[in-house]
Amino acid sequence: MTLDISRSLTPDLIEQLLDPEARVEMSSAYVRLMEIYCVVKAGGVAAQIEVAKQLQQREQTALQQEIAALVHQPPMASRIAALQQEMREVERSVSNRVVYLQSIDAVEEANVQHCLAMIDGYFANLGKTR
């Protein structure tokens, strides 16, 4: 079976990716399907972007509060530097997540949403054939 992994996740391709043989042949497309499936199950791209931004805001606020509490304590300079680095890491991580989420094509998201029952059924039947 030869499948074209350069095409968008259509309902037909989604069904093919749930076949064990195709999954091996098209592992990168299967991984993308599973990533988009998880995003869809968690509310969709827009909702996950909002969640990521809210998480970033909460984390940065907590870190800023901790820095503010330590700023007048000279022996804490290295701890403050570590907290500032952590803030940059949170920002970078959330930015990468948002860029990834924005890379999900709206049609692919809709197709995965449309095929949720099929994908859920696939997971429900995993291991039953052994």
Rosetta constraint file for C-alpha pairs under 8 A:
AtomPair CA 1 CA 22 HARMONIC 7.27 0.50
AtomPair CA 3 CA 22 HARMONIC 7.54 0.50
AtomPair CA 3 CA 26 HARMONIC 7.55 0.50
AtomPair CA 5 CA 26 HARMONIC 6.58 0.50
AtomPair CA 5 CA 29 HARMONIC 6.17 0.50
AtomPair CA 8 CA 108 HARMONIC 6.53 0.50
AtomPair CA 9 CA 13 HARMONIC 5.80 0.50
AtomPair CA 9 CA 14 HARMONIC 6.11 0.50
AtomPair CA 9 CA 33 HARMONIC 7.28 0.50
AtomPair CA 9 CA 108 HARMONIC 5.30 0.50
AtomPair CA 9 CA 111 HARMONIC 6.91 0.50
AtomPair CA 9 CA 112 HARMONIC 7.57 0.50
AtomPair CA 10 CA 14 HARMONIC 6.04 0.50
AtomPair CA 10 CA 108 HARMONIC 6.72 0.50
AtomPair CA 10 CA 111 HARMONIC 5.86 0.50
AtomPair CA 10 CA 112 HARMONIC 7.85 0.50
AtomPair CA 11 CA 15 HARMONIC 6.20 0.50
AtomPair CA 11 CA 111 HARMONIC 5.83 0.50
AtomPair CA 11 CA 112 HARMONIC 7.22 0.50
AtomPair CA 11 CA 114 HARMONIC 7.63 0.50
AtomPair CA 11 CA 115 HARMONIC 6.39 0.50
AtomPair CA 12 CA 16 HARMONIC 6.31 0.50
AtomPair CA 13 CA 17 HARMONIC 6.07 0.50
AtomPair CA 14 CA 18 HARMONIC 6.55 0.50
AtomPair CA 14 CA 33 HARMONIC 7.24 0.50
AtomPair CA 14 CA 112 HARMONIC 7.54 0.50
AtomPair CA 14 CA 115 HARMONIC 7.60 0.50
AtomPair CA 15 CA 19 HARMONIC 7.19 0.50
AtomPair CA 15 CA 118 HARMONIC 7.62 0.50
AtomPair CA 16 CA 22 HARMONIC 6.37 0.50
AtomPair CA 16 CA 23 HARMONIC 7.99 0.50
AtomPair CA 17 CA 22 HARMONIC 5.50 0.50
AtomPair CA 17 CA 23 HARMONIC 5.20 0.50
AtomPair CA 17 CA 26 HARMONIC 7.34 0.50
AtomPair CA 17 CA 29 HARMONIC 7.56 0.50
AtomPair CA 17 CA 30 HARMONIC 5.86 0.50
AtomPair CA 18 CA 22 HARMONIC 7.33 0.50
AtomPair CA 18 CA 23 HARMONIC 6.51 0.50
AtomPair CA 18 CA 30 HARMONIC 7.89 0.50
AtomPair CA 18 CA 119 HARMONIC 7.53 0.50
AtomPair CA 18 CA 122 HARMONIC 6.88 0.50
AtomPair CA 19 CA 23 HARMONIC 6.08 0.50
AtomPair CA 20 CA 24 HARMONIC 6.54 0.50
AtomPair CA 21 CA 25 HARMONIC 6.50 0.50
AtomPair CA 22 CA 26 HARMONIC 5.79 0.50
AtomPair CA 22 CA 27 HARMONIC 7.93 0.50
AtomPair CA 23 CA 27 HARMONIC 5.32 0.50
AtomPair CA 23 CA 30 HARMONIC 5.92 0.50
AtomPair CA 26 CA 30 HARMONIC 6.21 0.50
AtomPair CA 27 CA 31 HARMONIC 6.07 0.50
AtomPair CA 28 CA 32 HARMONIC 6.24 0.50
AtomPair CA 29 CA 33 HARMONIC 6.12 0.50
AtomPair CA 30 CA 34 HARMONIC 6.20 0.50
AtomPair CA 31 CA 35 HARMONIC 6.14 0.50
AtomPair CA 32 CA 36 HARMONIC 6.11 0.50
AtomPair CA 33 CA 37 HARMONIC 5.90 0.50
AtomPair CA 33 CA 112 HARMONIC 7.63 0.50
AtomPair CA 34 CA 38 HARMONIC 6.14 0.50
AtomPair CA 35 CA 39 HARMONIC 6.38 0.50
AtomPair CA 36 CA 40 HARMONIC 6.06 0.50
AtomPair CA 36 CA 104 HARMONIC 7.37 0.50
AtomPair CA 36 CA 109 HARMONIC 6.67 0.50
AtomPair CA 36 CA 112 HARMONIC 7.16 0.50
AtomPair CA 37 CA 41 HARMONIC 6.04 0.50
AtomPair CA 37 CA 112 HARMONIC 6.25 0.50
AtomPair CA 37 CA 113 HARMONIC 7.67 0.50
AtomPair CA 37 CA 116 HARMONIC 7.69 0.50
AtomPair CA 38 CA 42 HARMONIC 6.11 0.50
AtomPair CA 39 CA 43 HARMONIC 6.52 0.50
AtomPair CA 39 CA 44 HARMONIC 5.28 0.50
AtomPair CA 39 CA 45 HARMONIC 6.30 0.50
AtomPair CA 39 CA 48 HARMONIC 6.95 0.50
AtomPair CA 40 CA 44 HARMONIC 4.19 0.50
AtomPair CA 40 CA 45 HARMONIC 6.97 0.50
AtomPair CA 40 CA 109 HARMONIC 6.86 0.50
AtomPair CA 40 CA 112 HARMONIC 7.32 0.50
AtomPair CA 40 CA 113 HARMONIC 6.35 0.50
AtomPair CA 42 CA 47 HARMONIC 7.85 0.50
AtomPair CA 42 CA 48 HARMONIC 7.12 0.50
AtomPair CA 43 CA 47 HARMONIC 5.56 0.50
AtomPair CA 43 CA 48 HARMONIC 6.71 0.50
AtomPair CA 44 CA 48 HARMONIC 6.13 0.50
AtomPair CA 44 CA 109 HARMONIC 7.50 0.50
AtomPair CA 45 CA 49 HARMONIC 6.12 0.50
AtomPair CA 45 CA 101 HARMONIC 5.88 0.50
AtomPair CA 45 CA 102 HARMONIC 7.28 0.50
AtomPair CA 45 CA 104 HARMONIC 7.52 0.50
AtomPair CA 45 CA 109 HARMONIC 7.79 0.50
AtomPair CA 46 CA 50 HARMONIC 6.34 0.50
AtomPair CA 47 CA 51 HARMONIC 6.19 0.50
AtomPair CA 48 CA 52 HARMONIC 6.09 0.50
AtomPair CA 48 CA 101 HARMONIC 7.62 0.50
AtomPair CA 49 CA 53 HARMONIC 6.26 0.50
AtomPair CA 49 CA 97 HARMONIC 7.91 0.50
AtomPair CA 49 CA 98 HARMONIC 5.72 0.50
AtomPair CA 49 CA 101 HARMONIC 6.83 0.50
AtomPair CA 50 CA 54 HARMONIC 6.13 0.50
AtomPair CA 51 CA 55 HARMONIC 6.07 0.50
AtomPair CA 52 CA 56 HARMONIC 6.18 0.50
AtomPair CA 52 CA 94 HARMONIC 5.99 0.50
AtomPair CA 52 CA 97 HARMONIC 7.39 0.50
AtomPair CA 52 CA 98 HARMONIC 7.16 0.50
AtomPair CA 53 CA 57 HARMONIC 6.22 0.50
AtomPair CA 53 CA 94 HARMONIC 7.00 0.50
AtomPair CA 54 CA 58 HARMONIC 6.20 0.50
AtomPair CA 55 CA 59 HARMONIC 6.06 0.50
AtomPair CA 56 CA 60 HARMONIC 5.95 0.50
AtomPair CA 56 CA 90 HARMONIC 6.39 0.50
AtomPair CA 56 CA 91 HARMONIC 6.60 0.50
AtomPair CA 56 CA 94 HARMONIC 6.49 0.50
AtomPair CA 57 CA 61 HARMONIC 5.98 0.50
AtomPair CA 58 CA 62 HARMONIC 6.20 0.50
AtomPair CA 59 CA 63 HARMONIC 6.17 0.50
AtomPair CA 59 CA 87 HARMONIC 7.71 0.50
AtomPair CA 59 CA 90 HARMONIC 7.42 0.50
AtomPair CA 60 CA 64 HARMONIC 5.94 0.50
AtomPair CA 60 CA 87 HARMONIC 5.92 0.50
AtomPair CA 60 CA 90 HARMONIC 7.56 0.50
AtomPair CA 61 CA 65 HARMONIC 6.12 0.50
AtomPair CA 62 CA 66 HARMONIC 6.28 0.50
AtomPair CA 63 CA 67 HARMONIC 6.16 0.50
AtomPair CA 63 CA 83 HARMONIC 6.36 0.50
AtomPair CA 63 CA 84 HARMONIC 7.76 0.50
AtomPair CA 63 CA 87 HARMONIC 6.81 0.50
AtomPair CA 64 CA 68 HARMONIC 6.04 0.50
AtomPair CA 65 CA 69 HARMONIC 6.25 0.50
AtomPair CA 66 CA 70 HARMONIC 6.41 0.50
AtomPair CA 67 CA 71 HARMONIC 5.81 0.50
AtomPair CA 67 CA 80 HARMONIC 5.72 0.50
AtomPair CA 67 CA 83 HARMONIC 6.91 0.50
AtomPair CA 67 CA 84 HARMONIC 7.95 0.50
AtomPair CA 68 CA 72 HARMONIC 7.98 0.50
AtomPair CA 70 CA 76 HARMONIC 6.29 0.50
AtomPair CA 70 CA 80 HARMONIC 6.98 0.50
AtomPair CA 71 CA 76 HARMONIC 7.35 0.50
AtomPair CA 71 CA 77 HARMONIC 7.57 0.50
AtomPair CA 71 CA 80 HARMONIC 7.19 0.50
AtomPair CA 73 CA 77 HARMONIC 7.59 0.50
AtomPair CA 76 CA 80 HARMONIC 6.14 0.50
AtomPair CA 77 CA 81 HARMONIC 6.21 0.50
AtomPair CA 78 CA 82 HARMONIC 6.21 0.50
AtomPair CA 79 CA 83 HARMONIC 6.22 0.50
AtomPair CA 80 CA 84 HARMONIC 6.15 0.50
AtomPair CA 81 CA 85 HARMONIC 6.20 0.50
AtomPair CA 82 CA 86 HARMONIC 6.17 0.50
AtomPair CA 83 CA 87 HARMONIC 6.26 0.50
AtomPair CA 84 CA 88 HARMONIC 6.44 0.50
AtomPair CA 85 CA 89 HARMONIC 6.25 0.50
AtomPair CA 86 CA 90 HARMONIC 6.17 0.50
AtomPair CA 87 CA 91 HARMONIC 6.22 0.50
AtomPair CA 88 CA 92 HARMONIC 6.10 0.50
AtomPair CA 89 CA 93 HARMONIC 5.94 0.50
AtomPair CA 90 CA 94 HARMONIC 6.06 0.50
AtomPair CA 91 CA 95 HARMONIC 5.98 0.50
AtomPair CA 92 CA 96 HARMONIC 6.12 0.50
AtomPair CA 93 CA 97 HARMONIC 6.23 0.50
AtomPair CA 94 CA 98 HARMONIC 6.11 0.50
AtomPair CA 95 CA 99 HARMONIC 6.17 0.50
AtomPair CA 96 CA 100 HARMONIC 6.16 0.50
AtomPair CA 97 CA 101 HARMONIC 6.12 0.50
AtomPair CA 98 CA 102 HARMONIC 6.03 0.50
AtomPair CA 99 CA 103 HARMONIC 6.28 0.50
AtomPair CA 100 CA 104 HARMONIC 6.99 0.50
AtomPair CA 104 CA 108 HARMONIC 6.90 0.50
AtomPair CA 104 CA 109 HARMONIC 6.77 0.50
AtomPair CA 105 CA 109 HARMONIC 6.28 0.50
AtomPair CA 106 CA 110 HARMONIC 6.13 0.50
AtomPair CA 107 CA 111 HARMONIC 6.04 0.50
AtomPair CA 108 CA 112 HARMONIC 6.12 0.50
AtomPair CA 109 CA 113 HARMONIC 6.13 0.50
AtomPair CA 110 CA 114 HARMONIC 6.04 0.50
AtomPair CA 111 CA 115 HARMONIC 6.21 0.50
AtomPair CA 112 CA 116 HARMONIC 6.06 0.50
AtomPair CA 115 CA 119 HARMONIC 6.27 0.50
AtomPair CA 116 CA 120 HARMONIC 5.87 0.50
AtomPair CA 117 CA 121 HARMONIC 5.97 0.50
AtomPair CA 118 CA 122 HARMONIC 6.20 0.50
AtomPair CA 119 CA 123 HARMONIC 6.43 0.50
AtomPair CA 120 CA 124 HARMONIC 6.14 0.50
AtomPair CA 121 CA 125 HARMONIC 6.17 0.50
AtomPair CA 122 CA 126 HARMONIC 6.29 0.50
AtomPair CA 125 CA 129 HARMONIC 7.57 0.50
